[in-house]
Amino acid sequence: MRRAILCTAITAAALAVGAAIPALAGTSTPLAATVGNPGFETGTLSPWTCDPAASVVTGHAKTGTYALAGAVTGGSTAECRQTVSVVPNTAYTLSAQVNGSYVYLGIVGGASTWTPGTGGGYNTLSVAFTSGSTTSVTIYLHGWYAQGTYYADDVTLAGPAGPSPTASPTASPTASPKPSPTASPSPSPTVSPTPSPTGSPNTGPLPRHSLTGYWQNFTNGARPLRLADVPTSYDLVAVAFADTDASKPGGVTFTLDPGLSSALGGYTDAQFRADVATLHARGQHVILSVGGEKGTVSVNSASAATNFATSVTGIIQRYGLDGVDIDLENGLNATYMGQALRSVRSSIGANLIITMAPQTIDMQSTGAEYFTLALAIRDILTVVHTQYYNSGAMLGCDQMAAYGQGTENFLTALACIQLQSALRPDQVALGLPATSAAAGGGYVSPATVNSAVDCLAKGTNCGTFKPPATWPGLRGVMTWSVNWDASNGYAFANSVKPHLGTLP
């Protein structure tokens, strides 16, 4: 991307929650966390929400009669999810009995584990995590593409029960049901009241299908905005950009741009911190983007990786941010950047959001450094927002033709490469300019963006290129930038955000 043209990252909708199990009479044992239908013994999937490839079967249970069967394909991991109430800032252990190759168990946006086993019997998968400030987490199970059917049984969550979902009328915005397909986003850029900054991240999950936008910490012709001006139609907001620390190779710094402050009639660091808290109170997430067209951050050694991790961690903690976006457009070393990102996650925790915004050429082949990085950290990677613009014509996953940018075929044929290359669908999003002025080439109308996500997620509204499969879990869309969208009356967000709510 560039300082005037870029992209970024985001997931999961809140689902049904099981009831708490009462403590034994006469003891002080706390209520236990409950997973609804943990052994699938109701003979149904409810309250799990699953891909169509998942079902309940007999004859394959670890205990009891029934088990979950995930008939994975080249286009589906047969994922099942369920949201469970938890106590904030509390340690939990999620466990399940699984049978099959490459079966994953984890928390959306958090810790996960997997088994590379070749099947032949059940194994125990367990993953420990801390709940953070949230009162609910979304757990998931899934297999891996084309690895054969997996089975799962006896899902447990060890730890105290969280509040009943009906007991708290002031639940976090991230725990609300997914908006209906006809719901309109909030396009108003009016500044909301700014509470005192808490410095605490938003540890809730991203929506299953989310809209990401970059917020410009500089001026370039797009409408200057305070961070709190970003409408709630944007689920994930990437602050663009961190600056290079010339004194420490690999290190970065962050300060508000004086030109932006002047354009806004004054904008202080304290106000920015308060605005981060405002977005969190609305249920939005805020991350720090590193790079851009003019970014010169270089992480090419172990010491640079340490400097990057230390400085990024410090900025995240200072402002209460939720993660980091990698938008390095002048070269990237997958080995050392991978080390740096794992170090940041180790310091911040399992709720850290990690996004990437590679240029189109960076995701043409799994041998490219950006693609190599994405695959190497896919166990902790949130989403890749590839910039489908400023690129010219490129080959698609069919390797049959070069598709021209600025078309639906370009978006679907190139996104198909990632979707067939071991990234989960929820780790793939389409990055587009919000207006024609925001990019040198590749702009498409919001209607075309909507058709492309329909084609990839549902197999409908395709152009002449028809993908070989559908990916209902496709994460969503990113745009460069919120500021350019504001300059155009939020036409991009007003069209794309409600359409994402129609996806499966």
C-alpha positions as CSV (number, residue, x, y, z in Angstrom):
1,M,0.0,0.0,0.0
2,R,1.0,3.6,0.3
3,R,0.5,6.4,2.7
4,A,-2.4,7.4,0.4
5,I,-3.3,3.9,-0.7
6,L,-3.4,0.8,1.6
7,C,-5.2,-2.2,3.2
8,T,-5.8,-4.4,6.4
9,A,-7.6,-6.8,8.6
10,I,-10.5,-9.5,11.3
11,T,-14.1,-12.5,13.3
12,A,-16.9,-14.4,14.7
13,A,-20.6,-13.8,15.3
14,A,-22.0,-14.4,18.9
15,L,-23.9,-17.7,19.2
16,A,-26.0,-19.5,21.7
17,V,-24.7,-20.2,25.2
18,G,-25.2,-23.3,27.4
19,A,-26.6,-22.9,30.9
20,A,-24.4,-23.1,34.0
21,I,-24.2,-26.2,36.1
22,P,-25.0,-25.6,39.7
23,A,-22.5,-26.2,42.5
24,L,-22.9,-29.2,44.7
25,A,-25.0,-28.6,47.7
26,G,-23.2,-27.9,50.9
27,T,-19.9,-27.0,49.2
28,S,-18.3,-23.7,48.0
29,T,-17.4,-25.1,44.6
30,P,-17.9,-22.4,42.0
31,L,-20.3,-22.9,39.1
32,A,-18.5,-24.7,36.2
33,A,-18.3,-23.3,32.7
34,T,-20.7,-25.1,30.3
35,V,-20.4,-26.1,26.7
36,G,-23.8,-26.7,25.2
37,N,-24.3,-30.2,23.8
38,P,-20.7,-31.1,24.5
39,G,-21.0,-34.7,23.4
40,F,-23.6,-34.1,20.6
41,E,-25.8,-36.5,22.5
42,T,-29.0,-34.6,21.6
43,G,-28.5,-36.1,18.1
44,T,-28.4,-32.5,16.7
45,L,-25.8,-29.8,16.2
46,S,-27.6,-27.1,18.3
47,P,-26.4,-24.9,19.9
48,W,-23.3,-25.3,17.7
49,T,-23.3,-23.3,14.5
50,C,-21.6,-25.3,11.8
51,D,-20.6,-25.4,8.1
52,P,-22.9,-27.5,5.9
53,A,-20.1,-30.2,5.8
54,A,-20.5,-30.9,9.5
55,S,-23.1,-33.3,10.9
56,V,-23.9,-35.6,13.9
57,V,-23.4,-39.3,13.4
58,T,-23.6,-42.6,15.3
59,G,-20.9,-45.3,15.2
60,H,-18.0,-43.0,15.8
61,A,-18.5,-41.7,19.3
62,K,-15.7,-41.7,21.9
63,T,-18.4,-42.0,24.6
64,G,-22.1,-42.2,24.4
65,T,-23.9,-42.6,21.1
66,Y,-23.2,-39.6,18.9
67,A,-20.2,-37.6,17.7
68,L,-19.5,-34.7,15.4
69,A,-18.4,-35.6,11.9
70,G,-16.7,-33.0,9.7
71,A,-16.6,-34.1,6.0
72,V,-13.9,-31.6,4.9
73,T,-13.5,-30.8,1.3
74,G,-11.2,-28.7,-0.9
75,G,-13.3,-25.7,0.0
76,S,-14.5,-26.4,3.6
77,T,-12.9,-27.3,6.9
78,A,-16.3,-28.3,8.3
79,E,-16.0,-25.9,11.2
80,C,-18.4,-25.7,14.2
81,R,-18.5,-22.8,16.7
82,Q,-20.3,-22.0,19.9
83,T,-20.1,-19.0,22.2
84,V,-19.7,-19.7,25.9
85,S,-20.0,-17.4,28.9
86,V,-16.9,-16.9,30.9
87,V,-15.6,-14.9,33.9
88,P,-13.4,-12.0,32.8
89,N,-9.6,-12.3,33.4
90,T,-9.8,-15.9,34.4
91,A,-7.8,-19.0,33.3
92,Y,-9.6,-21.7,31.4
93,T,-8.7,-24.9,29.6
94,L,-10.6,-26.0,26.5
95,S,-10.5,-29.8,25.7
96,A,-12.0,-32.2,23.2
97,Q,-11.7,-35.7,22.0
98,V,-10.8,-35.8,18.3
99,N,-10.1,-38.4,15.7
100,G,-8.6,-37.5,12.3
101,S,-5.7,-35.7,10.6
102,Y,-5.2,-32.0,11.2
103,V,-8.1,-31.4,13.6
104,Y,-8.1,-27.9,15.1
105,L,-9.5,-26.7,18.5
106,G,-9.4,-23.1,19.7
107,I,-10.8,-19.8,20.6
108,V,-11.8,-17.4,17.9
109,G,-9.2,-14.6,17.9
110,G,-7.2,-16.4,20.5
111,A,-5.3,-19.6,21.5
112,S,-5.6,-22.8,19.4
113,T,-4.0,-26.2,19.0
114,W,-4.2,-29.0,16.4
115,T,-3.2,-32.6,15.9
116,P,-1.2,-33.8,12.9
117,G,-2.2,-37.3,13.6
118,T,-3.2,-39.7,10.8
119,G,-6.4,-40.9,12.4
120,G,-7.1,-44.4,13.7
121,G,-8.4,-43.4,17.1
122,Y,-9.3,-40.6,19.4
123,N,-6.8,-38.2,20.9
124,T,-7.2,-35.5,23.5
125,L,-6.7,-31.9,22.4
126,S,-6.3,-29.2,25.1
127,V,-5.6,-25.5,24.9
128,A,-5.2,-23.1,27.9
129,F,-6.2,-19.4,27.7
130,T,-7.1,-16.4,29.8
131,S,-10.5,-14.8,29.1
132,G,-9.3,-11.1,29.4
133,S,-12.0,-8.5,29.9
134,T,-14.7,-10.3,27.9
135,T,-17.6,-12.2,29.3
136,S,-17.9,-14.7,26.5
137,V,-15.6,-16.5,24.1
138,T,-16.4,-18.4,20.9
139,I,-14.9,-21.9,20.7
140,Y,-14.4,-23.8,17.5
141,L,-13.5,-27.2,16.0
142,H,-12.6,-27.8,12.4
143,G,-10.5,-30.1,10.2
144,W,-8.3,-29.1,7.3
145,Y,-8.9,-29.0,3.6
146,A,-9.0,-32.3,1.7
147,Q,-7.7,-34.3,4.8
148,G,-10.7,-36.6,5.1
149,T,-13.5,-36.7,7.6
150,Y,-12.7,-35.9,11.2
151,Y,-14.7,-36.8,14.3
152,A,-15.0,-34.9,17.6
153,D,-16.7,-35.7,21.0
154,D,-16.8,-34.6,24.6
155,V,-15.9,-30.9,24.4
156,T,-15.2,-29.4,27.8
157,L,-14.3,-26.0,29.2
158,A,-12.6,-26.2,32.6
159,G,-13.1,-23.1,34.6
160,P,-15.9,-21.1,36.4
161,A,-19.2,-20.3,34.7
162,G,-19.7,-16.8,33.4
163,P,-22.8,-14.7,33.7
164,S,-26.0,-15.8,32.2
165,P,-26.5,-14.1,28.8
166,T,-29.9,-12.9,30.0
167,A,-28.7,-11.5,33.3
168,S,-26.8,-8.5,31.9
169,P,-28.8,-5.9,30.0
170,T,-25.5,-4.0,29.4
171,A,-23.7,-6.7,27.6
172,S,-20.6,-5.8,25.5
173,P,-21.4,-4.8,21.9
174,T,-19.3,-7.6,20.6
175,A,-21.7,-10.1,22.3
176,S,-24.7,-8.9,20.4
177,P,-26.3,-11.0,17.7
178,K,-25.1,-10.4,14.2
179,P,-27.2,-7.6,12.6
180,S,-29.9,-8.6,10.1
181,P,-29.0,-8.5,6.4
182,T,-31.2,-5.4,6.1
183,A,-29.6,-3.5,8.9
184,S,-27.9,-0.2,7.9
185,P,-24.5,0.8,9.2
186,S,-23.9,4.0,11.2
187,P,-22.5,6.4,8.5
188,S,-22.4,9.5,10.7
189,P,-18.9,10.8,11.4
190,T,-20.2,12.8,14.4
191,V,-17.7,12.6,17.3
192,S,-19.1,10.5,20.2
193,P,-18.4,11.5,23.8
194,T,-14.9,10.5,24.7
195,P,-14.6,8.7,28.1
196,S,-11.3,8.6,29.9
197,P,-8.9,6.2,28.2
198,T,-8.6,2.9,29.9
199,G,-5.6,1.5,28.1
200,S,-7.4,-1.8,27.9
201,P,-7.7,-3.7,24.6
202,N,-11.0,-5.1,23.2
203,T,-10.6,-8.8,23.7
204,G,-13.9,-9.7,22.2
205,P,-14.0,-11.6,18.8
206,L,-14.3,-10.0,15.4
207,P,-17.5,-10.6,13.5
208,R,-17.6,-13.7,11.3
209,H,-17.7,-11.3,8.3
210,S,-16.1,-8.0,9.0
211,L,-15.2,-4.7,7.4
212,T,-11.8,-3.2,8.0
213,G,-10.6,0.3,7.2
214,Y,-7.4,2.2,7.6
215,W,-7.4,5.5,9.5
216,Q,-4.9,8.0,8.2
217,N,-2.5,9.6,10.7
218,F,-1.6,12.1,8.0
219,T,-3.3,14.3,5.4
220,N,-3.2,13.7,1.7
221,G,-6.4,15.1,0.2
222,A,-8.8,12.7,1.9
223,R,-11.0,14.0,4.7
224,P,-9.1,14.4,8.0
225,L,-10.7,12.5,10.8
226,R,-10.3,12.0,14.5
227,L,-10.2,8.3,15.4
228,A,-13.6,8.6,17.1
229,D,-15.1,9.9,13.9
230,V,-14.8,6.4,12.3
231,P,-18.3,5.0,12.1
232,T,-19.3,1.7,13.7
233,S,-19.7,0.2,10.2
234,Y,-16.0,-0.5,10.5
235,D,-15.4,-3.5,12.7
236,L,-11.6,-3.2,12.6
237,V,-9.6,0.0,12.3
238,A,-5.9,0.0,11.4
239,V,-4.0,3.1,12.5
240,A,-1.7,4.0,9.6
241,F,1.2,4.1,10.3
242,A,3.9,3.4,12.8
243,D,7.2,5.2,12.1
244,T,10.7,3.8,11.7
245,D,12.9,4.1,14.7
246,A,16.2,5.2,13.1
247,S,18.2,4.4,16.2
248,K,17.1,0.7,16.4
249,P,17.0,-1.5,13.3
250,G,13.6,-3.1,13.2
251,G,12.2,-0.8,15.8
252,V,9.1,1.4,15.3
253,T,7.6,4.5,17.0
254,F,4.2,6.2,16.9
255,T,3.2,9.8,17.3
256,L,0.3,11.8,16.0
257,D,1.1,13.6,12.8
258,P,1.4,17.4,13.4
259,G,-0.3,18.1,10.0
260,L,-3.3,16.0,11.0
261,S,-3.5,17.7,14.4
262,S,-3.5,21.1,12.7
263,A,-6.1,20.1,10.1
264,L,-8.4,19.0,13.0
265,G,-7.9,22.2,14.9
266,G,-5.9,20.4,17.5
267,Y,-5.7,16.7,18.3
268,T,-3.6,15.5,21.3
269,D,-2.2,12.2,22.3
270,A,-4.5,12.1,25.2
271,Q,-7.5,12.7,22.9
272,F,-6.3,9.9,20.7
273,R,-6.0,7.5,23.6
274,A,-9.6,8.5,24.7
275,D,-10.8,7.8,21.1
276,V,-9.3,4.3,21.2
277,A,-11.3,3.7,24.3
278,T,-14.4,5.1,22.6
279,L,-14.1,2.7,19.7
280,H,-13.6,-0.2,22.2
281,A,-16.8,0.9,24.0
282,R,-18.7,0.6,20.7
283,G,-17.4,-2.9,20.1
284,Q,-14.8,-1.9,17.5
285,H,-11.1,-3.1,17.4
286,V,-8.1,-0.9,16.8
287,I,-4.7,-2.1,15.6
288,L,-1.4,-0.5,14.6
289,S,-0.3,-0.7,11.0
290,V,3.4,-0.9,10.2
291,G,4.7,0.0,6.8
292,G,2.8,1.6,3.9
293,E,4.2,2.7,0.6
294,K,6.9,4.8,2.2
295,G,7.5,2.6,5.2
296,T,11.2,1.6,5.6
297,V,10.9,-0.8,8.6
298,S,13.3,-3.7,8.0
299,V,13.3,-6.9,10.1
300,N,16.2,-8.9,8.7
301,S,18.0,-10.3,11.7
302,A,17.3,-11.7,15.2
303,S,18.2,-8.4,16.8
304,A,15.9,-6.5,14.5
305,A,13.1,-9.0,15.3
306,T,13.7,-8.3,19.0
307,N,13.6,-4.5,18.4
308,F,10.4,-4.8,16.4
309,A,8.6,-7.0,18.9
310,T,9.7,-4.8,21.9
311,S,8.7,-1.5,20.3
312,V,5.4,-2.8,18.8
313,T,4.5,-4.4,22.1
314,G,5.2,-1.2,23.9
315,I,2.9,0.9,21.6
316,I,0.1,-1.7,21.8
317,Q,0.2,-1.6,25.6
318,R,0.6,2.2,25.8
319,Y,-2.5,2.9,23.8
320,G,-4.5,-0.2,24.7
321,L,-4.5,-1.4,21.0
322,D,-5.7,-4.8,19.9
323,G,-3.0,-5.9,17.5
324,V,-0.6,-5.2,14.6
325,D,-1.0,-5.0,10.9
326,I,2.0,-5.8,8.6
327,D,2.0,-3.7,5.5
328,L,5.6,-3.7,4.4
329,E,5.8,-2.9,0.7
330,N,9.6,-2.6,0.4
331,G,10.6,-6.2,1.2
332,L,10.0,-8.6,4.0
333,N,11.9,-11.5,5.6
334,A,9.4,-14.2,6.5
335,T,11.8,-15.9,9.0
336,Y,12.6,-12.9,11.2
337,M,9.2,-11.3,10.9
338,G,7.6,-14.5,11.9
339,Q,9.9,-14.6,15.0
340,A,9.0,-11.0,15.8
341,L,5.2,-11.6,15.6
342,R,5.4,-14.7,17.7
343,S,7.3,-12.7,20.3
344,V,4.6,-9.9,20.3
345,R,1.9,-12.5,20.7
346,S,3.8,-14.1,23.6
347,S,4.0,-10.7,25.3
348,I,0.4,-9.6,24.6
349,G,-1.5,-12.8,24.8
350,A,-3.8,-15.0,22.7
351,N,-6.3,-12.2,21.9
352,L,-3.7,-10.4,19.8
353,I,-5.0,-9.6,16.3
354,I,-2.4,-10.1,13.6
355,T,-3.3,-8.9,10.1
356,M,-1.3,-8.5,6.9
357,A,-1.9,-6.3,3.8
358,P,0.4,-7.7,1.1
359,Q,0.3,-6.3,-2.5
360,T,-1.2,-8.6,-5.1
361,I,2.1,-9.8,-6.4
362,D,3.1,-10.9,-2.9
363,M,0.3,-13.5,-2.8
364,Q,0.7,-15.0,-6.3
365,S,2.9,-17.9,-5.1
366,T,3.3,-19.7,-1.8
367,G,7.1,-19.3,-2.4
368,A,6.9,-15.5,-2.0
369,E,8.1,-14.1,1.3
370,Y,4.7,-12.6,2.3
371,F,2.9,-15.9,1.4
372,T,5.5,-17.9,3.3
373,L,5.0,-15.7,6.3
374,A,1.3,-16.1,6.2
375,L,1.6,-19.9,6.1
376,A,4.3,-20.0,8.8
377,I,2.1,-18.1,11.3
378,R,-1.3,-19.3,10.2
379,D,-1.9,-20.7,13.7
380,I,-1.8,-17.1,15.1
381,L,-2.7,-15.1,12.0
382,T,-6.1,-13.4,12.1
383,V,-6.6,-12.3,8.4
384,V,-4.7,-11.3,5.2
385,H,-6.2,-8.2,3.5
386,T,-4.5,-8.4,0.1
387,Q,-4.5,-5.2,-1.9
388,Y,-6.3,-6.0,-5.1
389,Y,-5.3,-2.8,-6.8
390,N,-2.3,-0.9,-8.2
391,S,-1.1,-4.2,-9.7
392,G,-2.0,-4.5,-13.4
393,A,-3.1,-8.0,-14.7
394,M,-2.3,-11.1,-12.7
395,L,-2.8,-14.9,-13.1
396,G,-5.7,-16.5,-11.1
397,C,-5.9,-19.8,-9.4
398,D,-6.8,-21.5,-12.7
399,Q,-3.5,-20.4,-14.2
400,M,-5.3,-20.1,-17.5
401,A,-5.4,-16.3,-18.1
402,A,-4.2,-13.0,-16.8
403,Y,-7.1,-11.2,-15.2
404,G,-7.2,-7.4,-15.4
405,Q,-7.5,-5.4,-12.2
406,G,-10.7,-3.4,-11.7
407,T,-12.9,-6.4,-12.4
408,E,-14.8,-9.0,-10.4
409,N,-12.9,-11.8,-12.1
410,F,-9.6,-10.3,-10.8
411,L,-10.9,-10.4,-7.2
412,T,-12.3,-13.9,-7.3
413,A,-9.6,-15.6,-9.4
414,L,-6.8,-14.1,-7.2
415,A,-8.5,-14.6,-3.9
416,C,-9.0,-18.3,-4.9
417,I,-5.2,-18.7,-4.8
418,Q,-5.1,-18.1,-1.1
419,L,-8.3,-20.0,-0.4
420,Q,-6.8,-23.1,-2.1
421,S,-3.4,-22.7,-0.4
422,A,-3.9,-23.8,3.2
423,L,-5.2,-20.5,4.6
424,R,-8.6,-20.7,6.3
425,P,-11.4,-18.8,4.6
426,D,-11.7,-16.6,7.7
427,Q,-8.1,-15.6,7.1
428,V,-8.8,-14.2,3.7
429,A,-10.3,-10.8,2.9
430,L,-10.5,-8.6,-0.2
431,G,-8.7,-5.2,0.0
432,L,-10.1,-2.4,-2.2
433,P,-9.8,1.4,-2.5
434,A,-12.8,3.2,-1.2
435,T,-12.8,5.7,-4.1
436,S,-11.1,6.0,-7.5
437,A,-9.0,8.8,-6.0
438,A,-7.7,6.5,-3.3
439,A,-5.6,4.3,-5.7
440,G,-3.7,4.6,-8.9
441,G,-5.7,1.8,-10.5
442,G,-7.9,-1.2,-9.6
443,Y,-10.9,0.7,-8.2
444,V,-14.2,-1.2,-8.5
445,S,-17.7,-0.1,-7.4
446,P,-19.0,-1.3,-4.0
447,A,-21.6,-3.3,-6.0
448,T,-18.8,-5.2,-7.7
449,V,-17.2,-5.9,-4.3
450,N,-20.4,-7.3,-3.1
451,S,-20.8,-9.5,-6.1
452,A,-17.2,-10.8,-5.6
453,V,-17.8,-11.8,-2.0
454,D,-21.1,-13.5,-3.0
455,C,-19.3,-15.5,-5.7
456,L,-16.6,-16.6,-3.2
457,A,-18.9,-17.3,-0.3
458,K,-22.0,-18.5,-2.0
459,G,-21.2,-19.2,-5.7
460,T,-23.7,-16.6,-6.9
461,N,-23.3,-13.4,-8.8
462,C,-20.0,-14.6,-10.3
463,G,-18.4,-13.1,-13.4
464,T,-17.1,-15.2,-16.2
465,F,-14.6,-16.8,-13.7
466,K,-16.4,-19.4,-11.5
467,P,-14.3,-20.6,-8.5
468,P,-14.0,-24.3,-8.1
469,A,-15.5,-24.2,-4.6
470,T,-17.3,-21.8,-2.2
471,W,-15.9,-20.6,1.0
472,P,-18.8,-19.4,3.3
473,G,-16.3,-18.5,6.0
474,L,-14.7,-15.8,3.9
475,R,-13.7,-13.0,6.4
476,G,-14.8,-10.0,4.5
477,V,-13.4,-6.8,3.0
478,M,-10.8,-4.1,3.8
479,T,-10.6,-0.7,2.3
480,W,-8.1,2.1,1.9
481,S,-9.2,4.2,3.6
482,V,-11.9,5.3,6.1
483,N,-10.8,8.9,5.2
484,W,-11.3,8.4,1.5
485,D,-14.7,6.8,2.2
486,A,-15.6,9.8,4.4
487,S,-14.8,12.1,1.5
488,N,-17.4,10.2,-0.6
489,G,-20.2,10.2,2.0
490,Y,-19.2,6.7,3.3
491,A,-20.6,5.1,0.1
492,F,-18.3,2.1,0.4
493,A,-19.1,1.3,4.0
494,N,-22.8,2.0,3.5
495,S,-23.0,-0.6,0.7
496,V,-20.5,-3.3,1.7
497,K,-21.0,-3.6,5.5
498,P,-24.8,-4.5,5.3
499,H,-24.1,-6.8,2.4
500,L,-21.6,-8.8,4.5
501,G,-24.5,-9.5,6.9
502,T,-26.1,-11.5,4.1
503,L,-23.3,-14.0,3.9
504,P,-23.7,-17.5,5.4
